[in-house]
Amino acid sequence: MKTFTTDDLVRFVYNETTAEESSAIKKAILENLDLAKTYQGMLTAKEELEQGKLNPSDSSIEIIMQYSRNTVATL
């Protein structure tokens, strides 16, 4: 059985694998508990990332703006 890397699983989670790769990964996930746990963790992380904030906080914007003002002032 082929050994799959973390990169292979990431590509699978984001539907970036070929049909042949996807089939082999699905089979491996069913047969390997450790791989299945890693895959499930990646799915959870992907879902959490997709639900995360999409806008920077006001304090982050202020820090960036202050850095920009300081950089321009030194030119």
Secondary structure, DSSP 8 states (H G I E B T S, - for coil): -----HHHHHHHHTT-S-HHHHHHHHHHHHH-HHHHHHHHHHHHHHHHHHHS--S--HHHHHHHHHHHHHHHHT-
